[in-house]
Amino acid sequence: MISSRLSALPKYLFASIDEAVSELREKGVDVIDFGVGDPDLPTPPHIVEEMIKAVQNPAYHHYPSYVGMPSFREAVAKWYKKVFGVHLDPEREVIALIGSKEGIAHTPLAFLDPGDISIVPDPSYPVYKNSTILADGVPYSIPLFEDNEFLPEMEKIPRDVREKAKLLFLNYPNNPTTAVADKQFLREVVEFAYEWDILICYDNPYSEIVFDGYKAPSILQVRGAKEIGIEFHSLSKTYNMTGWRIGFAVGCEKTINALGMVKTNIDSGVFEAVQRAGIKALLGPQDCVRENIRVYRERREEMLKLVETLGLEAHIPKATFYVWAKIKDGTSSIDYCKRLLEKYGIVATPGVGFGEYGEGYLRFALTRPLSRIEEAIKRIS
Ligand SMILES: *Cc1c(COP(=O)(O)O)cnc(C)c1O
């Protein structure tokens, strides 16, 4: 009865792990969950207060504008100028999203015809591949190898794939590998995109979760990128707002219009009270972001100790709130996670869930308090 599109989606791999977690919890085991990429810290109070005020204003109780309130899009443009030094026309080059996942998932519908290719890194956020399949497109995986610092080797993409490709998904700072990309790499990618006429979908939700003086770029900092790229941002990670569903995409007028056309036929925009809160987040005091980073940095140190205690190997992440750890004894990532759960009551995400080249790795999220990471280390040692 269901469509071939739905049947073509990859199988959900973690059912057996989910089951084991619920069983342990039922038995009263105190499970420590490093699986979820959802900040445990609350949304900063000044943003919540703005929402409370806005929700009491009947002006915001109606259908929102499809593309986002002018004041929200202006706030995005100001934020972009301040953070990346990139100029955007708020009226034409910015669109509000119901979380960036929504915009990413709708992008293939705007740009792919049946059989067109999306180039998708492996491992990666599963939405790139799955939204391509839902649009009757064909995902083409490019492996990310540790030896290449988890950057794709564009020169290895075959010519016939380049010719049929319409989209290229990229995400740095990267979930799950925590890798970062420098401007030289971004310049090469933009050149590649021009040569083969491929739209770069640059997913950048972790640009502000950065450590030790590292500053993450926007692809729009590369000359000419706006005409060949669309960049997705989210307030979810930066401001602990995953539940609010607000993000945005930026790019040239033609690209933003195409995505907007899909959206006007599917959704009706972001609740305007949430947009008011979003404006507050983007333009209000930013010490909450610095405080977040301080907390994640502290947890990062402890998580690296945990990883070492397990005999796993990890690079020190320059960005994101994950640690990507390599399994050294040849155990599969799913078996390793099961063992971790059964022996110690600890949950991590098996790397294979992000693609076949994620096999051999585990992802630990830094979204649990320091005391829980310490407790996990105590259980292991
Ligand atoms: C969290 C995340 C998103 C989506 O965030 P939203 O809450 O939908 O804005 C997109 N891409 C990656 C890689 C993420 O980790």
The ligand as a MOL file (V3000), in Angstrom:
LIG
                    3D

  0  0  0     0  0            999 V3000
M  V30 BEGIN CTAB
M  V30 COUNTS 15 15 0 0 0
M  V30 BEGIN ATOM
M  V30 1 C 20.5960 19.2880 14.4870 0
M  V30 2 C 20.9370 19.2540 13.0550 0
M  V30 3 C 20.0980 19.8350 12.0850 0
M  V30 4 C 18.6710 20.3040 12.3080 0
M  V30 5 O 18.3870 21.1200 13.2820 0
M  V30 6 P 16.9290 21.7620 13.3930 0
M  V30 7 O 16.5640 21.5530 14.8100 0
M  V30 8 O 16.0030 21.0940 12.4490 0
M  V30 9 O 17.1280 23.1860 13.0360 0
M  V30 10 C 20.5210 19.8650 10.7760 0
M  V30 11 N 21.6810 19.3400 10.4180 0
M  V30 12 C 22.4980 18.7440 11.3020 0
M  V30 13 C 23.7770 18.1810 10.8220 0
M  V30 14 C 22.1460 18.6840 12.6470 0
M  V30 15 O 22.9640 18.0630 13.4950 0
M  V30 END ATOM
M  V30 BEGIN BOND
M  V30 1 1 1 2
M  V30 2 1 2 3
M  V30 3 2 2 14
M  V30 4 1 3 4
M  V30 5 2 3 10
M  V30 6 1 4 5
M  V30 7 1 5 6
M  V30 8 2 6 7
M  V30 9 1 6 8
M  V30 10 1 6 9
M  V30 11 1 10 11
M  V30 12 2 11 12
M  V30 13 1 12 13
M  V30 14 1 12 14
M  V30 15 1 14 15
M  V30 END BOND
M  V30 END CTAB
M  END
